[in-house]
Amino acid sequence: MRIVDASPLIVLSKLSRLDLLRAPDPNQQVLVIQAVLDEVMRGEPGDPTLVCVPQAINTWLQVIPTPTVHPSLQTHRLDPGETSVLSAVLENPGAHAVLDDNAARREAARLGIPFIGSVGLILVGSKLGLIPSARSALTTLRQSGLYISDELFHLALEQAGESAS
């Protein structure tokens, strides 16, 4: 089970690849918290998220209520969506978080919560042959507003077996 934050929903929608949230198992259960859904659905007209996310909800993406804040979380650097995702993962043993924000990833690591981000999902998709070009996908993620350092960009290309130059 994966519980997904706003950023991966937004940037993967811009690639038209929300399906990567289920990779490598197409039967992977993927949940979105109501507060996160409310956040992503406030997009501008023409934002692909406003089309892709409702389509996924109609087929495989499940919406769950916003949980109460888990007492073990240090929330001072987290937004409400990240707090909700981490709280829900802590309430569901065996679940994984899908997060892009550094502060949220650090908090997940501190608590031993397994997580993956949009770049990791691109790499999984690349290894499975679902993404023909990791470079193209990562470039689109960057253009969509996801911060990917040059170091991470080149490391991801290397892991995908693509030239970093």
PyMOL CGO cylinders between C-alpha atoms (Angstrom):
from pymol import cmd
from pymol.cgo import CYLINDER

trace = [
    CYLINDER, 0.00, 0.00, 0.00, 1.23, 3.46, -0.91, 0.3, 1, 1, 1, 1, 1, 1,
    CYLINDER, 1.23, 3.46, -0.91, -0.08, 6.72, 0.50, 0.3, 1, 1, 1, 1, 1, 1,
    CYLINDER, -0.08, 6.72, 0.50, 0.69, 9.61, -1.83, 0.3, 1, 1, 1, 1, 1, 1,
    CYLINDER, 0.69, 9.61, -1.83, 1.33, 13.29, -1.18, 0.3, 1, 1, 1, 1, 1, 1,
    CYLINDER, 1.33, 13.29, -1.18, 0.39, 16.19, -3.46, 0.3, 1, 1, 1, 1, 1, 1,
    CYLINDER, 0.39, 16.19, -3.46, 3.67, 16.74, -5.31, 0.3, 1, 1, 1, 1, 1, 1,
    CYLINDER, 3.67, 16.74, -5.31, 3.90, 13.25, -6.85, 0.3, 1, 1, 1, 1, 1, 1,
    CYLINDER, 3.90, 13.25, -6.85, 0.26, 13.48, -7.94, 0.3, 1, 1, 1, 1, 1, 1,
    CYLINDER, 0.26, 13.48, -7.94, 0.88, 16.84, -9.59, 0.3, 1, 1, 1, 1, 1, 1,
    CYLINDER, 0.88, 16.84, -9.59, 4.16, 16.11, -11.34, 0.3, 1, 1, 1, 1, 1, 1,
    CYLINDER, 4.16, 16.11, -11.34, 3.22, 12.59, -12.46, 0.3, 1, 1, 1, 1, 1, 1,
    CYLINDER, 3.22, 12.59, -12.46, -0.04, 14.00, -13.86, 0.3, 1, 1, 1, 1, 1, 1,
    CYLINDER, -0.04, 14.00, -13.86, 2.04, 16.37, -15.96, 0.3, 1, 1, 1, 1, 1, 1,
    CYLINDER, 2.04, 16.37, -15.96, 3.74, 13.29, -17.42, 0.3, 1, 1, 1, 1, 1, 1,
    CYLINDER, 3.74, 13.29, -17.42, 0.37, 11.55, -17.77, 0.3, 1, 1, 1, 1, 1, 1,
    CYLINDER, 0.37, 11.55, -17.77, 1.97, 8.75, -15.71, 0.3, 1, 1, 1, 1, 1, 1,
    CYLINDER, 1.97, 8.75, -15.71, 0.01, 8.40, -12.48, 0.3, 1, 1, 1, 1, 1, 1,
    CYLINDER, 0.01, 8.40, -12.48, 0.16, 4.68, -13.21, 0.3, 1, 1, 1, 1, 1, 1,
    CYLINDER, 0.16, 4.68, -13.21, 3.76, 4.74, -11.95, 0.3, 1, 1, 1, 1, 1, 1,
    CYLINDER, 3.76, 4.74, -11.95, 2.32, 5.03, -8.43, 0.3, 1, 1, 1, 1, 1, 1,
    CYLINDER, 2.32, 5.03, -8.43, 1.39, 1.34, -8.77, 0.3, 1, 1, 1, 1, 1, 1,
    CYLINDER, 1.39, 1.34, -8.77, 4.66, 0.14, -10.33, 0.3, 1, 1, 1, 1, 1, 1,
    CYLINDER, 4.66, 0.14, -10.33, 6.00, -2.49, -10.24, 0.3, 1, 1, 1, 1, 1, 1,
    CYLINDER, 6.00, -2.49, -10.24, 2.71, -4.13, -9.15, 0.3, 1, 1, 1, 1, 1, 1,
    CYLINDER, 2.71, -4.13, -9.15, -0.35, -2.96, -11.12, 0.3, 1, 1, 1, 1, 1, 1,
    CYLINDER, -0.35, -2.96, -11.12, -2.48, -4.26, -8.25, 0.3, 1, 1, 1, 1, 1, 1,
    CYLINDER, -2.48, -4.26, -8.25, -0.66, -2.00, -5.76, 0.3, 1, 1, 1, 1, 1, 1,
    CYLINDER, -0.66, -2.00, -5.76, -3.19, -0.25, -3.52, 0.3, 1, 1, 1, 1, 1, 1,
    CYLINDER, -3.19, -0.25, -3.52, -2.67, 3.52, -3.69, 0.3, 1, 1, 1, 1, 1, 1,
    CYLINDER, -2.67, 3.52, -3.69, -4.40, 5.89, -1.29, 0.3, 1, 1, 1, 1, 1, 1,
    CYLINDER, -4.40, 5.89, -1.29, -4.77, 9.65, -1.28, 0.3, 1, 1, 1, 1, 1, 1,
    CYLINDER, -4.77, 9.65, -1.28, -5.87, 11.51, 1.80, 0.3, 1, 1, 1, 1, 1, 1,
    CYLINDER, -5.87, 11.51, 1.80, -8.85, 13.84, 1.44, 0.3, 1, 1, 1, 1, 1, 1,
    CYLINDER, -8.85, 13.84, 1.44, -6.80, 16.88, 2.54, 0.3, 1, 1, 1, 1, 1, 1,
    CYLINDER, -6.80, 16.88, 2.54, -4.16, 16.08, -0.11, 0.3, 1, 1, 1, 1, 1, 1,
    CYLINDER, -4.16, 16.08, -0.11, -6.85, 15.59, -2.74, 0.3, 1, 1, 1, 1, 1, 1,
    CYLINDER, -6.85, 15.59, -2.74, -8.40, 18.95, -1.83, 0.3, 1, 1, 1, 1, 1, 1,
    CYLINDER, -8.40, 18.95, -1.83, -4.97, 20.57, -2.25, 0.3, 1, 1, 1, 1, 1, 1,
    CYLINDER, -4.97, 20.57, -2.25, -4.24, 19.10, -5.68, 0.3, 1, 1, 1, 1, 1, 1,
    CYLINDER, -4.24, 19.10, -5.68, -7.71, 19.81, -7.02, 0.3, 1, 1, 1, 1, 1, 1,
    CYLINDER, -7.71, 19.81, -7.02, -7.20, 23.55, -6.47, 0.3, 1, 1, 1, 1, 1, 1,
    CYLINDER, -7.20, 23.55, -6.47, -5.04, 23.63, -9.61, 0.3, 1, 1, 1, 1, 1, 1,
    CYLINDER, -5.04, 23.63, -9.61, -5.37, 26.18, -12.37, 0.3, 1, 1, 1, 1, 1, 1,
    CYLINDER, -5.37, 26.18, -12.37, -7.62, 25.52, -15.37, 0.3, 1, 1, 1, 1, 1, 1,
    CYLINDER, -7.62, 25.52, -15.37, -5.68, 23.44, -17.88, 0.3, 1, 1, 1, 1, 1, 1,
    CYLINDER, -5.68, 23.44, -17.88, -3.68, 21.69, -15.15, 0.3, 1, 1, 1, 1, 1, 1,
    CYLINDER, -3.68, 21.69, -15.15, -3.57, 17.99, -16.14, 0.3, 1, 1, 1, 1, 1, 1,
    CYLINDER, -3.57, 17.99, -16.14, -3.91, 17.05, -12.47, 0.3, 1, 1, 1, 1, 1, 1,
    CYLINDER, -3.91, 17.05, -12.47, -7.55, 18.14, -12.61, 0.3, 1, 1, 1, 1, 1, 1,
    CYLINDER, -7.55, 18.14, -12.61, -8.19, 15.45, -15.23, 0.3, 1, 1, 1, 1, 1, 1,
    CYLINDER, -8.19, 15.45, -15.23, -5.72, 12.68, -14.33, 0.3, 1, 1, 1, 1, 1, 1,
    CYLINDER, -5.72, 12.68, -14.33, -6.47, 12.43, -10.60, 0.3, 1, 1, 1, 1, 1, 1,
    CYLINDER, -6.47, 12.43, -10.60, -10.27, 12.13, -10.95, 0.3, 1, 1, 1, 1, 1, 1,
    CYLINDER, -10.27, 12.13, -10.95, -9.77, 9.50, -13.68, 0.3, 1, 1, 1, 1, 1, 1,
    CYLINDER, -9.77, 9.50, -13.68, -7.51, 7.53, -11.34, 0.3, 1, 1, 1, 1, 1, 1,
    CYLINDER, -7.51, 7.53, -11.34, -10.04, 7.87, -8.51, 0.3, 1, 1, 1, 1, 1, 1,
    CYLINDER, -10.04, 7.87, -8.51, -12.69, 6.41, -10.79, 0.3, 1, 1, 1, 1, 1, 1,
    CYLINDER, -12.69, 6.41, -10.79, -10.55, 3.35, -11.43, 0.3, 1, 1, 1, 1, 1, 1,
    CYLINDER, -10.55, 3.35, -11.43, -7.79, 2.58, -8.89, 0.3, 1, 1, 1, 1, 1, 1,
    CYLINDER, -7.79, 2.58, -8.89, -6.85, 5.52, -6.62, 0.3, 1, 1, 1, 1, 1, 1,
    CYLINDER, -6.85, 5.52, -6.62, -8.69, 5.38, -3.28, 0.3, 1, 1, 1, 1, 1, 1,
    CYLINDER, -8.69, 5.38, -3.28, -9.55, 8.43, -1.18, 0.3, 1, 1, 1, 1, 1, 1,
    CYLINDER, -9.55, 8.43, -1.18, -9.33, 8.10, 2.60, 0.3, 1, 1, 1, 1, 1, 1,
    CYLINDER, -9.33, 8.10, 2.60, -10.29, 10.54, 5.35, 0.3, 1, 1, 1, 1, 1, 1,
    CYLINDER, -10.29, 10.54, 5.35, -7.69, 12.90, 6.75, 0.3, 1, 1, 1, 1, 1, 1,
    CYLINDER, -7.69, 12.90, 6.75, -6.20, 11.23, 9.85, 0.3, 1, 1, 1, 1, 1, 1,
    CYLINDER, -6.20, 11.23, 9.85, -5.44, 12.93, 13.12, 0.3, 1, 1, 1, 1, 1, 1,
    CYLINDER, -5.44, 12.93, 13.12, -1.83, 13.97, 13.54, 0.3, 1, 1, 1, 1, 1, 1,
    CYLINDER, -1.83, 13.97, 13.54, 0.24, 11.08, 14.87, 0.3, 1, 1, 1, 1, 1, 1,
    CYLINDER, 0.24, 11.08, 14.87, 1.88, 12.04, 18.20, 0.3, 1, 1, 1, 1, 1, 1,
    CYLINDER, 1.88, 12.04, 18.20, 5.36, 10.87, 17.13, 0.3, 1, 1, 1, 1, 1, 1,
    CYLINDER, 5.36, 10.87, 17.13, 5.53, 13.37, 14.24, 0.3, 1, 1, 1, 1, 1, 1,
    CYLINDER, 5.53, 13.37, 14.24, 7.61, 16.51, 14.43, 0.3, 1, 1, 1, 1, 1, 1,
    CYLINDER, 7.61, 16.51, 14.43, 5.41, 18.70, 12.26, 0.3, 1, 1, 1, 1, 1, 1,
    CYLINDER, 5.41, 18.70, 12.26, 7.11, 22.10, 12.44, 0.3, 1, 1, 1, 1, 1, 1,
    CYLINDER, 7.11, 22.10, 12.44, 8.65, 21.75, 8.94, 0.3, 1, 1, 1, 1, 1, 1,
    CYLINDER, 8.65, 21.75, 8.94, 5.81, 19.82, 7.32, 0.3, 1, 1, 1, 1, 1, 1,
    CYLINDER, 5.81, 19.82, 7.32, 2.75, 21.05, 5.50, 0.3, 1, 1, 1, 1, 1, 1,
    CYLINDER, 2.75, 21.05, 5.50, -0.68, 19.59, 6.37, 0.3, 1, 1, 1, 1, 1, 1,
    CYLINDER, -0.68, 19.59, 6.37, -0.60, 17.14, 3.45, 0.3, 1, 1, 1, 1, 1, 1,
    CYLINDER, -0.60, 17.14, 3.45, 2.79, 15.73, 4.41, 0.3, 1, 1, 1, 1, 1, 1,
    CYLINDER, 2.79, 15.73, 4.41, 1.70, 15.48, 8.03, 0.3, 1, 1, 1, 1, 1, 1,
    CYLINDER, 1.70, 15.48, 8.03, -1.43, 13.60, 6.95, 0.3, 1, 1, 1, 1, 1, 1,
    CYLINDER, -1.43, 13.60, 6.95, 0.49, 11.21, 4.70, 0.3, 1, 1, 1, 1, 1, 1,
    CYLINDER, 0.49, 11.21, 4.70, 3.02, 10.36, 7.40, 0.3, 1, 1, 1, 1, 1, 1,
    CYLINDER, 3.02, 10.36, 7.40, 0.27, 10.00, 10.03, 0.3, 1, 1, 1, 1, 1, 1,
    CYLINDER, 0.27, 10.00, 10.03, -1.67, 7.64, 7.76, 0.3, 1, 1, 1, 1, 1, 1,
    CYLINDER, -1.67, 7.64, 7.76, 1.41, 5.53, 7.05, 0.3, 1, 1, 1, 1, 1, 1,
    CYLINDER, 1.41, 5.53, 7.05, 2.08, 5.25, 10.79, 0.3, 1, 1, 1, 1, 1, 1,
    CYLINDER, 2.08, 5.25, 10.79, -1.53, 4.09, 11.27, 0.3, 1, 1, 1, 1, 1, 1,
    CYLINDER, -1.53, 4.09, 11.27, -1.17, 1.46, 8.53, 0.3, 1, 1, 1, 1, 1, 1,
    CYLINDER, -1.17, 1.46, 8.53, 1.78, -0.86, 9.21, 0.3, 1, 1, 1, 1, 1, 1,
    CYLINDER, 1.78, -0.86, 9.21, 3.39, -2.00, 5.98, 0.3, 1, 1, 1, 1, 1, 1,
    CYLINDER, 3.39, -2.00, 5.98, 2.33, 1.12, 4.08, 0.3, 1, 1, 1, 1, 1, 1,
    CYLINDER, 2.33, 1.12, 4.08, 4.82, 3.31, 2.21, 0.3, 1, 1, 1, 1, 1, 1,
    CYLINDER, 4.82, 3.31, 2.21, 4.76, 7.07, 1.74, 0.3, 1, 1, 1, 1, 1, 1,
    CYLINDER, 4.76, 7.07, 1.74, 5.15, 8.72, -1.65, 0.3, 1, 1, 1, 1, 1, 1,
    CYLINDER, 5.15, 8.72, -1.65, 6.83, 12.07, -0.93, 0.3, 1, 1, 1, 1, 1, 1,
    CYLINDER, 6.83, 12.07, -0.93, 9.04, 14.56, -2.74, 0.3, 1, 1, 1, 1, 1, 1,
    CYLINDER, 9.04, 14.56, -2.74, 9.61, 17.22, -0.07, 0.3, 1, 1, 1, 1, 1, 1,
    CYLINDER, 9.61, 17.22, -0.07, 13.00, 16.98, 1.69, 0.3, 1, 1, 1, 1, 1, 1,
    CYLINDER, 13.00, 16.98, 1.69, 11.69, 17.83, 5.16, 0.3, 1, 1, 1, 1, 1, 1,
    CYLINDER, 11.69, 17.83, 5.16, 8.96, 15.18, 4.86, 0.3, 1, 1, 1, 1, 1, 1,
    CYLINDER, 8.96, 15.18, 4.86, 11.47, 12.61, 3.64, 0.3, 1, 1, 1, 1, 1, 1,
    CYLINDER, 11.47, 12.61, 3.64, 13.79, 13.39, 6.57, 0.3, 1, 1, 1, 1, 1, 1,
    CYLINDER, 13.79, 13.39, 6.57, 10.89, 12.96, 9.00, 0.3, 1, 1, 1, 1, 1, 1,
    CYLINDER, 10.89, 12.96, 9.00, 9.93, 9.67, 7.33, 0.3, 1, 1, 1, 1, 1, 1,
    CYLINDER, 9.93, 9.67, 7.33, 13.53, 8.46, 7.63, 0.3, 1, 1, 1, 1, 1, 1,
    CYLINDER, 13.53, 8.46, 7.63, 13.68, 9.54, 11.28, 0.3, 1, 1, 1, 1, 1, 1,
    CYLINDER, 13.68, 9.54, 11.28, 10.59, 7.44, 12.01, 0.3, 1, 1, 1, 1, 1, 1,
    CYLINDER, 10.59, 7.44, 12.01, 11.64, 4.47, 9.88, 0.3, 1, 1, 1, 1, 1, 1,
    CYLINDER, 11.64, 4.47, 9.88, 8.80, 5.03, 7.40, 0.3, 1, 1, 1, 1, 1, 1,
    CYLINDER, 8.80, 5.03, 7.40, 9.55, 3.56, 3.98, 0.3, 1, 1, 1, 1, 1, 1,
    CYLINDER, 9.55, 3.56, 3.98, 9.13, 6.10, 1.18, 0.3, 1, 1, 1, 1, 1, 1,
    CYLINDER, 9.13, 6.10, 1.18, 9.71, 6.73, -2.49, 0.3, 1, 1, 1, 1, 1, 1,
    CYLINDER, 9.71, 6.73, -2.49, 9.53, 9.94, -4.48, 0.3, 1, 1, 1, 1, 1, 1,
    CYLINDER, 9.53, 9.94, -4.48, 8.70, 10.91, -8.03, 0.3, 1, 1, 1, 1, 1, 1,
    CYLINDER, 8.70, 10.91, -8.03, 12.31, 10.43, -9.17, 0.3, 1, 1, 1, 1, 1, 1,
    CYLINDER, 12.31, 10.43, -9.17, 12.34, 6.94, -7.67, 0.3, 1, 1, 1, 1, 1, 1,
    CYLINDER, 12.34, 6.94, -7.67, 9.08, 6.12, -9.44, 0.3, 1, 1, 1, 1, 1, 1,
    CYLINDER, 9.08, 6.12, -9.44, 10.60, 7.29, -12.73, 0.3, 1, 1, 1, 1, 1, 1,
    CYLINDER, 10.60, 7.29, -12.73, 13.55, 4.96, -12.12, 0.3, 1, 1, 1, 1, 1, 1,
    CYLINDER, 13.55, 4.96, -12.12, 11.24, 2.02, -11.38, 0.3, 1, 1, 1, 1, 1, 1,
    CYLINDER, 11.24, 2.02, -11.38, 9.29, 2.81, -14.55, 0.3, 1, 1, 1, 1, 1, 1,
    CYLINDER, 9.29, 2.81, -14.55, 12.50, 3.03, -16.55, 0.3, 1, 1, 1, 1, 1, 1,
    CYLINDER, 12.50, 3.03, -16.55, 13.77, -0.33, -15.25, 0.3, 1, 1, 1, 1, 1, 1,
    CYLINDER, 13.77, -0.33, -15.25, 10.42, -1.93, -16.12, 0.3, 1, 1, 1, 1, 1, 1,
    CYLINDER, 10.42, -1.93, -16.12, 10.45, -0.44, -19.62, 0.3, 1, 1, 1, 1, 1, 1,
    CYLINDER, 10.45, -0.44, -19.62, 7.42, 1.73, -18.87, 0.3, 1, 1, 1, 1, 1, 1,
    CYLINDER, 7.42, 1.73, -18.87, 9.41, 4.94, -19.35, 0.3, 1, 1, 1, 1, 1, 1,
    CYLINDER, 9.41, 4.94, -19.35, 11.29, 5.06, -22.66, 0.3, 1, 1, 1, 1, 1, 1,
    CYLINDER, 11.29, 5.06, -22.66, 13.55, 7.92, -21.55, 0.3, 1, 1, 1, 1, 1, 1,
    CYLINDER, 13.55, 7.92, -21.55, 14.36, 8.68, -17.93, 0.3, 1, 1, 1, 1, 1, 1,
    CYLINDER, 14.36, 8.68, -17.93, 16.10, 11.86, -19.12, 0.3, 1, 1, 1, 1, 1, 1,
    CYLINDER, 16.10, 11.86, -19.12, 12.97, 13.13, -20.84, 0.3, 1, 1, 1, 1, 1, 1,
    CYLINDER, 12.97, 13.13, -20.84, 10.76, 12.25, -17.86, 0.3, 1, 1, 1, 1, 1, 1,
    CYLINDER, 10.76, 12.25, -17.86, 13.14, 13.86, -15.33, 0.3, 1, 1, 1, 1, 1, 1,
    CYLINDER, 13.14, 13.86, -15.33, 13.46, 16.97, -17.50, 0.3, 1, 1, 1, 1, 1, 1,
    CYLINDER, 13.46, 16.97, -17.50, 9.67, 17.24, -17.62, 0.3, 1, 1, 1, 1, 1, 1,
    CYLINDER, 9.67, 17.24, -17.62, 9.51, 16.86, -13.83, 0.3, 1, 1, 1, 1, 1, 1,
    CYLINDER, 9.51, 16.86, -13.83, 11.99, 19.71, -13.47, 0.3, 1, 1, 1, 1, 1, 1,
    CYLINDER, 11.99, 19.71, -13.47, 10.02, 21.86, -15.89, 0.3, 1, 1, 1, 1, 1, 1,
    CYLINDER, 10.02, 21.86, -15.89, 6.88, 21.06, -13.90, 0.3, 1, 1, 1, 1, 1, 1,
    CYLINDER, 6.88, 21.06, -13.90, 8.41, 22.63, -10.81, 0.3, 1, 1, 1, 1, 1, 1,
    CYLINDER, 8.41, 22.63, -10.81, 9.92, 19.64, -9.02, 0.3, 1, 1, 1, 1, 1, 1,
    CYLINDER, 9.92, 19.64, -9.02, 13.35, 20.55, -7.69, 0.3, 1, 1, 1, 1, 1, 1,
    CYLINDER, 13.35, 20.55, -7.69, 15.87, 17.92, -8.77, 0.3, 1, 1, 1, 1, 1, 1,
    CYLINDER, 15.87, 17.92, -8.77, 19.47, 18.83, -8.06, 0.3, 1, 1, 1, 1, 1, 1,
    CYLINDER, 19.47, 18.83, -8.06, 22.02, 18.33, -10.82, 0.3, 1, 1, 1, 1, 1, 1,
    CYLINDER, 22.02, 18.33, -10.82, 23.66, 15.65, -8.69, 0.3, 1, 1, 1, 1, 1, 1,
    CYLINDER, 23.66, 15.65, -8.69, 20.40, 13.70, -8.29, 0.3, 1, 1, 1, 1, 1, 1,
    CYLINDER, 20.40, 13.70, -8.29, 19.55, 14.21, -11.98, 0.3, 1, 1, 1, 1, 1, 1,
    CYLINDER, 19.55, 14.21, -11.98, 22.88, 12.70, -13.08, 0.3, 1, 1, 1, 1, 1, 1,
    CYLINDER, 22.88, 12.70, -13.08, 22.71, 9.91, -10.48, 0.3, 1, 1, 1, 1, 1, 1,
    CYLINDER, 22.71, 9.91, -10.48, 19.20, 8.99, -11.64, 0.3, 1, 1, 1, 1, 1, 1,
    CYLINDER, 19.20, 8.99, -11.64, 20.33, 8.92, -15.28, 0.3, 1, 1, 1, 1, 1, 1,
    CYLINDER, 20.33, 8.92, -15.28, 23.24, 6.69, -14.30, 0.3, 1, 1, 1, 1, 1, 1,
    CYLINDER, 23.24, 6.69, -14.30, 20.92, 4.32, -12.43, 0.3, 1, 1, 1, 1, 1, 1,
    CYLINDER, 20.92, 4.32, -12.43, 18.59, 4.26, -15.42, 0.3, 1, 1, 1, 1, 1, 1,
    CYLINDER, 18.59, 4.26, -15.42, 21.50, 3.30, -17.64, 0.3, 1, 1, 1, 1, 1, 1,
    CYLINDER, 21.50, 3.30, -17.64, 21.38, 6.55, -19.58, 0.3, 1, 1, 1, 1, 1, 1,
    CYLINDER, 21.38, 6.55, -19.58, 24.32, 8.80, -20.28, 0.3, 1, 1, 1, 1, 1, 1,
    CYLINDER, 24.32, 8.80, -20.28, 24.52, 11.78, -17.94, 0.3, 1, 1, 1, 1, 1, 1,
    CYLINDER, 24.52, 11.78, -17.94, 25.97, 14.08, -20.63, 0.3, 1, 1, 1, 1, 1, 1,
]
cmd.load_cgo(trace, "trace")
